[in-house]
Amino acid sequence: MDVRAIESRYTSGVYPKRDLVLIRGEGVYVWDAEGHRYLDATGGQGVALLGHNPAAVRAALREQMDRLMICPEIFYNDRRAELLEALQSILPGGRAWRIFLCNSGAEAVEAAIKFARWRTGRREIIAARRAFHGRTMGALSATWNPAYRQPFEPLVPGFRHIPFNDVDALEAAIGPETAAVILEPVQGEGGVWPADPAFLQAARKLCDDRGALLIFDEVQTGFGRTGRWFAAEHYEVLPDLFAMGKGMGGGFPIGAVAFPADWGPLPPGAHGSTFGGNPMACAAALAVIETLRREQLVERAARLGAQFQERLRQIRSSLVREIRGLGLMIGVALRARATPILRRMMEEGVLALPAGPDVVRFLPPLIVETHHLEQIASALERALHESATPVPSAVEGGEG
C-alpha cells in the first residue's frame, strides 16, 4: 500500500507533512514503514506523557471496552466519578472544584470562555500576543497568530490581545466589560516562553480588583509536563478556571475545564458534549494519573528538565540564542529557521517540533531517560554544526 499517495490524494490538506510514515510506537520510540527507529521528542505534540502505547493505559482501555464504551453525562458512571475525584485530588489550591469533561484542549478553551461569560455576564476576553489556544472559533479568537486567524475572520467578537509579560498593558486592558483574562503559564507554540511571576501575580490581583476571571490554559503544561502537576504551582497563582487536555489521556482524546465548586452547578443545557466524559477516556486518564503518581514522574520531569537544559546550554553554536522552558517543556531559540534543523535532526533519528519560525521545541515523554536526552542534545548539536548559515524555509504548522 502506498500510504503517502493515498493520504495525499484524500486528506484535507490542512497538515504540512514530514516525509515519514509512522506505523508503530513503544515508549519514547516510533518506527517508520521501513523499520527505522526514531526517538520521539515531540511526544505526539505533548500528548504522550507516558510514552507511546503505555501498558497501563492499554490495560485500562481493554478492561473498560469489555464493560461499557459510551455513557453520556445524562447518566451517572462509575469510571467518570473516579476520574472527577482523582482530578480534584491533583488540582492545586486546596479548594473544591467542579469539572466539565470534553474531548480536547481546544474544546476545553471554548468551554472556559463560555463559562467565564456566563459567570460574569460580561463579553470581553483578554489574551496575549504569541498565544495559541486552539483552532475552533472561540479558541482561535484567543489565538494570536494572524496566519491562523485571518482566513476565518470575522471571528468571535470581544477578544483583545496584549503583549505577554507586560503588566502595564494588562492593567490598561482590563475594564468593566472584561469577562476573563486567558493566559498560558508557559506559551507553547508561541516560542516556549515562561511567564514572569510578577505578570501572573498582577493578572490575579487585577482580575480580583476589577471583577474579571483568570483562565489558565494548561492544555500543554498540565499533568506534570513542567515538573509540577500544573504550571500554576510554579507561580503560586491560582486561576479561576483551568483548561486541560493533551497528555491527560496518555494518547486517548480527553479534555477538561475546572472551575470553583462554590459557583454551584452550571444551568442544565448551558453546555454539553456527546463524547465528553465517556468511560473509555475516563479510564485512560485515571491510568495516567495513577502512573504519574506511582512512578513519581512529575518530580522526575523537574529534575530531568533541569539537567537537559544544562546540557543544551553546553552546545557551542552561534545559531543558539537562548534556552528556555520549565521541566520537560523546553525551547531552543535560534538565529536561523527551525525547520531545516528539525529535518536534519530527523535524519539523525530524533523527532522534534517547531515553536514559531525560529524555535526548536522538545516535549519528550516523561518516562524519558538521561541517555535519551543526551541523544536528543547530540542530534541538535550536530544539526546546528552542519548549518553554518541560516537557511530560509517554510515553517511547519502548529498544533491542532
C-alpha positions as CSV (number, residue, x, y, z in Angstrom):
1,M,0.0,0.0,0.0
2,D,1.4,3.4,-1.0
3,V,0.5,5.3,2.2
4,R,1.9,8.6,1.0
5,A,-0.1,8.5,-2.2
6,I,-3.3,7.6,-0.6
7,E,-3.1,10.2,2.2
8,S,-2.1,12.9,-0.3
9,R,-5.0,12.0,-2.6
10,Y,-7.7,12.0,0.1
11,T,-6.5,14.0,3.1
12,S,-7.9,17.5,3.8
13,G,-4.5,19.1,3.2
14,V,-4.5,21.2,6.3
15,Y,-1.5,19.5,7.8
16,P,2.0,20.1,6.4
17,K,3.6,16.6,6.1
18,R,7.0,15.4,7.0
19,D,8.1,12.6,4.7
20,L,7.7,9.9,7.2
21,V,5.2,7.0,7.5
22,L,5.0,6.0,11.2
23,I,3.4,2.7,11.9
24,R,4.4,1.7,15.4
25,G,5.4,3.2,18.7
26,E,6.7,1.9,22.1
27,G,7.9,4.1,25.0
28,V,10.0,7.0,23.7
29,Y,10.4,5.5,20.2
30,V,8.4,5.3,17.0
31,W,9.2,3.2,13.9
32,D,8.5,4.0,10.2
33,A,7.3,1.7,7.5
34,E,10.9,0.9,6.5
35,G,11.8,-0.2,10.1
36,H,13.8,2.9,11.0
37,R,13.6,3.9,14.7
38,Y,13.2,7.5,15.9
39,L,13.4,9.0,19.3
40,D,10.1,11.0,19.6
41,A,10.8,14.3,21.4
42,T,7.5,15.7,20.0
43,G,5.6,13.4,22.5
44,G,2.8,13.3,19.9
45,Q,2.6,17.1,20.3
46,G,2.8,16.9,24.0
47,V,0.2,14.1,24.3
48,A,2.4,11.0,25.0
49,L,3.3,11.8,28.7
50,L,3.8,8.1,29.4
51,G,5.3,7.4,26.0
52,H,3.7,5.5,23.1
53,N,1.3,2.7,23.9
54,P,1.8,2.8,27.6
55,A,0.9,-0.5,29.2
56,A,-1.2,1.0,32.0
57,V,-3.4,2.9,29.5
58,R,-3.8,0.0,27.2
59,A,-4.8,-2.3,30.1
60,A,-7.3,0.3,31.3
61,L,-8.8,0.7,27.9
62,R,-9.1,-3.0,27.3
63,E,-10.8,-3.6,30.6
64,Q,-13.3,-0.7,30.1
65,M,-14.0,-1.7,26.5
66,D,-15.3,-5.0,27.8
67,R,-17.6,-3.3,30.3
68,L,-19.0,-0.1,28.8
69,M,-17.6,2.1,26.0
70,I,-20.0,5.1,26.0
71,C,-22.2,6.7,28.6
72,P,-23.2,10.3,28.1
73,E,-23.4,12.5,31.1
74,I,-27.2,12.3,31.2
75,F,-26.4,9.2,33.2
76,Y,-24.1,8.6,36.1
77,N,-21.0,6.4,35.5
78,D,-18.5,4.8,37.9
79,R,-15.4,5.5,35.9
80,R,-16.3,9.1,35.4
81,A,-16.9,9.6,39.2
82,E,-13.5,8.1,39.9
83,L,-11.8,10.5,37.4
84,L,-13.6,13.5,38.9
85,E,-12.3,12.6,42.3
86,A,-8.8,12.0,41.0
87,L,-8.8,15.4,39.3
88,Q,-10.0,17.1,42.5
89,S,-7.0,15.5,44.3
90,I,-4.4,16.9,42.0
91,L,-5.8,20.3,41.2
92,P,-3.9,23.0,43.2
93,G,-5.1,25.5,45.7
94,G,-6.8,23.3,48.3
95,R,-10.2,24.4,47.1
96,A,-13.2,22.3,45.8
97,W,-13.7,22.3,42.0
98,R,-16.4,21.4,39.6
99,I,-15.2,19.8,36.3
100,F,-16.6,19.7,32.8
101,L,-15.2,16.9,30.7
102,C,-14.8,17.2,26.9
103,N,-12.6,15.7,24.2
104,S,-9.7,18.1,23.5
105,G,-7.8,21.1,24.6
106,A,-9.5,23.4,22.1
107,E,-12.9,22.2,23.4
108,A,-11.7,23.0,27.0
109,V,-10.7,26.5,26.0
110,E,-14.1,27.0,24.3
111,A,-15.9,25.9,27.4
112,A,-13.8,28.1,29.7
113,I,-14.6,31.1,27.6
114,K,-18.3,30.3,27.7
115,F,-18.3,29.7,31.5
116,A,-16.5,33.0,32.1
117,R,-19.0,34.9,30.1
118,W,-21.9,33.1,31.9
119,R,-20.4,33.7,35.3
120,T,-19.6,37.4,34.9
121,G,-22.3,38.5,32.4
122,R,-19.5,40.2,30.5
123,R,-18.3,39.6,27.0
124,E,-14.7,40.8,26.6
125,I,-11.8,38.3,26.7
126,I,-8.1,39.5,27.1
127,A,-5.5,37.2,25.6
128,A,-1.8,37.5,25.0
129,R,0.3,38.0,21.9
130,R,2.1,34.8,20.7
131,A,-0.7,32.8,22.5
132,F,-2.0,29.6,21.0
133,H,-5.3,28.3,22.4
134,G,-6.7,26.2,19.6
135,R,-8.4,26.4,16.2
136,T,-12.1,26.3,16.9
137,M,-13.7,29.7,16.5
138,G,-13.7,30.8,20.1
139,A,-10.2,29.4,20.8
140,L,-9.0,30.8,17.5
141,S,-10.3,34.2,18.6
142,A,-8.0,34.0,21.6
143,T,-5.1,32.7,19.5
144,W,-2.7,35.4,18.3
145,N,-1.0,34.2,15.0
146,P,-2.6,36.2,12.2
147,A,-1.8,33.4,9.7
148,Y,-4.3,31.2,11.6
149,R,-6.9,33.9,12.2
150,Q,-7.2,36.0,9.0
151,P,-8.7,33.4,6.6
152,F,-11.6,32.9,9.0
153,E,-12.5,36.4,10.0
154,P,-14.7,37.8,11.3
155,L,-14.0,35.7,14.4
156,V,-15.9,35.8,17.7
157,P,-16.2,39.5,18.8
158,G,-14.9,40.8,22.1
159,F,-11.3,39.5,22.1
160,R,-8.2,41.7,22.6
161,H,-4.5,40.9,22.7
162,I,-1.8,42.4,24.8
163,P,2.0,41.8,25.0
164,F,2.8,38.8,27.1
165,N,4.6,39.6,30.4
166,D,3.6,43.3,30.1
167,V,1.9,44.3,33.4
168,D,1.2,47.9,32.3
169,A,-0.6,46.7,29.2
170,L,-2.7,44.2,31.1
171,E,-3.7,46.9,33.6
172,A,-4.7,49.2,30.8
173,A,-6.7,46.4,29.1
174,I,-8.9,45.1,31.9
175,G,-12.0,47.1,32.1
176,P,-15.7,46.9,33.3
177,E,-16.7,44.7,30.3
178,T,-13.8,42.2,30.7
179,A,-15.1,38.7,31.5
180,A,-11.7,37.0,31.7
181,V,-8.0,37.1,31.0
182,I,-6.8,33.8,29.4
183,L,-3.1,33.0,29.6
184,E,-0.7,30.1,29.1
185,P,1.7,29.9,32.1
186,V,4.3,28.8,29.6
187,Q,3.5,29.8,26.0
188,G,4.0,26.7,23.9
189,E,3.7,27.3,20.2
190,G,4.4,30.9,20.7
191,G,8.1,30.0,21.4
192,V,8.2,28.3,24.8
193,W,8.1,31.5,26.9
194,P,7.5,31.0,30.6
195,A,5.5,33.8,32.2
196,D,7.2,36.2,34.5
197,P,5.9,35.6,38.1
198,A,5.1,39.2,38.5
199,F,2.9,39.2,35.4
200,L,0.8,36.3,36.6
201,Q,0.6,37.7,40.1
202,A,-0.5,41.0,38.7
203,A,-3.1,39.3,36.5
204,R,-4.6,37.6,39.5
205,K,-4.8,40.8,41.5
206,L,-6.2,42.9,38.6
207,C,-8.8,40.3,37.9
208,D,-9.8,40.2,41.5
209,D,-9.9,44.0,41.8
210,R,-12.0,44.5,38.6
211,G,-14.4,41.6,38.7
212,A,-12.8,39.6,35.9
213,L,-11.9,35.9,35.9
214,L,-8.5,34.4,35.3
215,I,-8.2,31.4,33.0
216,F,-5.0,29.4,32.7
217,D,-4.7,27.3,29.5
218,E,-2.8,24.3,30.9
219,V,-3.5,22.1,27.9
220,Q,0.2,21.7,27.2
221,T,1.6,22.4,30.6
222,G,-0.7,20.3,32.7
223,F,-0.2,16.8,34.2
224,G,3.4,17.1,35.1
225,R,4.9,18.4,31.9
226,T,6.7,21.3,33.6
227,G,7.7,19.4,36.8
228,R,4.6,20.3,38.8
229,W,1.1,18.8,38.3
230,F,0.1,22.2,36.9
231,A,2.4,25.0,35.9
232,A,0.3,27.4,38.0
233,E,2.1,25.8,41.0
234,H,5.4,27.2,39.9
235,Y,4.0,30.7,40.3
236,E,1.8,30.2,43.4
237,V,-1.1,31.8,41.4
238,L,-4.5,30.1,41.4
239,P,-6.7,30.9,38.4
240,D,-10.5,30.7,38.4
241,L,-10.6,28.2,35.5
242,F,-8.1,25.5,34.3
243,A,-8.3,24.3,30.7
244,M,-6.8,20.8,30.3
245,G,-6.1,18.4,27.5
246,K,-3.2,16.8,25.6
247,G,-1.4,14.4,27.9
248,M,-4.4,14.0,30.2
249,G,-5.4,10.7,28.5
250,G,-1.9,9.4,27.6
251,G,-2.9,9.2,23.9
252,F,-6.6,8.9,24.2
253,P,-8.6,12.0,23.5
254,I,-9.9,13.9,26.5
255,G,-10.0,17.4,27.8
256,A,-11.5,19.2,30.9
257,V,-12.3,22.5,32.5
258,A,-12.2,23.0,36.2
259,F,-13.9,25.9,37.9
260,P,-14.6,26.7,41.6
261,A,-17.2,24.5,43.2
262,D,-18.8,27.4,45.1
263,W,-20.1,28.7,41.7
264,G,-22.6,25.9,42.0
265,P,-23.5,23.7,39.1
266,L,-24.0,25.4,35.7
267,P,-27.5,25.6,34.4
268,P,-28.6,22.3,32.6
269,G,-28.1,22.7,28.9
270,A,-25.7,25.6,29.2
271,H,-23.0,23.4,27.5
272,G,-22.5,19.8,26.6
273,S,-20.6,17.2,24.7
274,T,-21.8,13.9,23.3
275,F,-18.5,12.1,23.9
276,G,-17.3,14.2,26.9
277,G,-16.7,12.1,30.0
278,N,-17.1,8.8,28.2
279,P,-15.9,5.8,30.2
280,M,-13.1,4.9,27.8
281,A,-11.5,8.4,28.1
282,C,-12.0,8.5,31.8
283,A,-10.3,5.1,32.2
284,A,-7.3,6.3,30.2
285,A,-7.0,9.5,32.2
286,L,-7.2,7.6,35.5
287,A,-4.4,5.3,34.4
288,V,-2.3,8.3,33.5
289,I,-2.8,10.0,36.9
290,E,-2.2,6.7,38.8
291,T,1.0,6.1,36.8
292,L,2.3,9.6,37.2
293,R,1.8,9.2,41.0
294,R,3.2,5.7,41.3
295,E,6.3,6.3,39.3
296,Q,6.8,9.9,40.6
297,L,7.1,11.2,37.0
298,V,6.1,14.7,37.9
299,E,9.0,15.2,40.2
300,R,11.2,13.4,37.8
301,A,10.3,15.8,35.0
302,A,11.5,18.7,37.1
303,R,14.8,17.0,37.8
304,L,15.5,15.8,34.2
305,G,14.3,19.0,32.7
306,A,16.9,21.0,34.7
307,Q,19.6,18.5,33.6
308,F,18.5,18.7,30.0
309,Q,18.5,22.5,29.9
310,E,22.0,22.5,31.4
311,R,23.2,20.0,28.7
312,L,21.7,22.2,26.0
313,R,23.5,25.2,27.3
314,Q,26.8,23.4,26.7
315,I,26.2,23.4,23.0
316,R,28.6,25.8,21.4
317,S,26.9,27.2,18.3
318,S,26.5,30.8,17.1
319,L,23.0,29.8,16.0
320,V,21.7,29.4,19.5
321,R,20.2,32.5,21.1
322,E,18.6,31.2,24.2
323,I,17.4,28.0,26.1
324,R,14.2,28.4,28.0
325,G,11.3,26.4,29.4
326,L,10.1,24.5,32.5
327,G,10.5,20.8,33.3
328,L,10.4,18.8,30.1
329,M,8.9,21.6,28.0
330,I,11.9,23.2,26.5
331,G,12.6,25.6,23.6
332,V,15.9,26.4,21.9
333,A,15.7,29.8,20.3
334,L,17.8,30.1,17.1
335,R,19.3,32.7,14.8
336,A,18.0,30.5,12.0
337,R,14.9,28.9,10.8
338,A,13.9,25.9,12.8
339,T,12.5,23.7,10.0
340,P,15.9,22.8,8.4
341,I,17.3,22.0,11.8
342,L,14.3,19.7,12.5
343,R,14.8,18.0,9.2
344,R,18.5,17.4,10.0
345,M,17.6,16.0,13.4
346,M,15.1,13.7,11.8
347,E,17.9,12.3,9.6
348,E,19.7,11.7,12.9
349,G,16.8,9.7,14.2
350,V,15.3,12.3,16.5
351,L,11.9,14.0,16.1
352,A,11.2,17.5,17.5
353,L,8.7,20.3,17.0
354,P,8.9,24.0,15.9
355,A,7.5,26.7,18.2
356,G,7.3,29.6,15.8
357,P,9.7,30.2,12.9
358,D,13.0,30.0,14.9
359,V,12.5,27.9,18.0
360,V,13.0,24.1,18.3
361,R,10.7,22.7,20.9
362,F,11.2,19.5,22.9
363,L,8.2,17.7,24.5
364,P,9.6,14.2,25.3
365,P,7.6,11.7,27.2
366,L,8.0,12.0,31.0
367,I,9.4,8.4,31.0
368,V,12.5,9.6,29.1
369,E,15.9,8.6,30.4
370,T,19.1,10.6,30.7
371,H,20.7,8.8,27.8
372,H,17.7,9.6,25.6
373,L,18.1,13.3,26.5
374,E,21.8,13.0,25.6
375,Q,20.8,11.6,22.2
376,I,18.4,14.5,21.6
377,A,21.0,17.1,22.6
378,S,23.7,15.4,20.4
379,A,21.4,15.3,17.4
380,L,20.6,19.0,17.8
381,E,24.3,19.8,18.3
382,R,25.2,18.0,15.0
383,A,22.4,19.6,13.1
384,L,23.4,23.1,14.3
385,H,27.1,22.5,13.3
386,E,26.0,21.3,9.9
387,S,24.1,24.6,9.5
388,A,26.8,27.2,9.1
389,T,24.3,29.9,7.9
390,P,20.6,30.4,8.3
391,V,18.5,28.6,5.7
392,P,15.2,30.1,4.6
393,S,12.3,27.6,4.8
394,A,8.6,27.4,5.2
395,V,7.6,27.0,8.8
396,E,5.7,23.9,9.8
397,G,2.2,24.2,11.1
398,G,1.3,24.3,14.7
399,E,-0.9,22.2,17.0
400,G,-4.5,21.1,16.4
